[in-house]
Amino acid sequence: MIENKEVMAKNIQRLMDYNHVKAVDVCNAIDCKANTFSDWIHAKSYPRIDKIEKMARYFNVSKAELVEDISKQPILTDIEIKMIEHMRQDKSFQDRIMAYAKFLLSEGNSK
């Protein structure tokens, strides 16, 4: 079993790579010292909840995406990843998806 610090380190690194950001960018955004952040990404220590929350907001992910071992979760296809990226950035797209989901639910309830 992977230790919590190692899971966190892998997840932070994955999110940094995915978002093309450097440690200094994250440190500035979440008001964290470089030494402390280095300890997190090298699995030497674990961030406090307030820093986990700030990182989650910075990366626009749930706290679970930082603290949970995602290697146990299903891998998304390229099209699913593109849809998620698009949804995170486009409020009108989010609204259209929600309207469609409500339509599907209402169709199911009317049968």
C-alpha positions, 0 to 999 in steps of 0.5 A: 500500500502506498503511503499518504505522503507518496500519494499526495506527492504523485498527485501534485506532480501529476497536476503540475505536469498536466497544467504545465506549471512549476513549483514556484507557480503553485507556491505563489498561488497558495502562499507556501514556502518553496522548502515546504512544497519541495517536502510535499512533492518528495513525500517527506511531509504532508500538507495541512488541510488549508493548503490542500484546499488551496491547491485543489482550488488552484488546480480546479480539482476536488480535494480527493484528486490530491489525497486519493490514490488515483491509480485505483480509479479507471483511466479516462479516454482522451475524449473524456479528458477533453470534455472535462477540460472544456467543461471546466473552462466553459460555463455555457457548456456546463449549462448545456450539459446540465440542461441535457441531463435534466431533459434526459431525467424528465424523459425517464420520469415521463415513461 
